[in-house]
Amino acid sequence: MSYRARVLCIDDEPGVVELISLILKPQNIQVDGVNSGREGLDVMRKDPPDAVLLDIMMPEMDGWEVYKQMRADDKLKDI
């Protein structure tokens, strides 16, 4: 199946990732989910998605830090 877009959902609550997937898949949007900011940055650097849905309040690395690192990375700053 060919999707029209790919979204990376970064949230420490697995239920949120599942909910986002249930909402977006019928719109032909692929949803990949990870449960930490560090993992999200690793995934984005290997294969940048079209968009990111980012939880702000997460342990270890919060969403603001992920956002700052995305903006500072030339490969990720336009996501």
Secondary structure, 3 states (H helix, E strand, C coil): CCCCEEEEEECCCHHHHHHHHHHHHHHCEEEEEECCHHHHHHHHHHCCCCEEEECCCCCCCCHHHHHHHHHHCCCCCCC
